[in-house]
């Protein structure tokens, strides 16, 4: 099952906005940190949708 089948459009939009804002707020950010943040947020959202 794909992520798009589990998340609403609003949840996905909020996830992308959160990630974008984190990148904008930090002068130096590692891609690994962003990927870990995405993973954590997706796991939380997917757990809530069950």
Helices and strands as residue ranges (DSSP letters): H 3-6, H 9-25, H 31-49
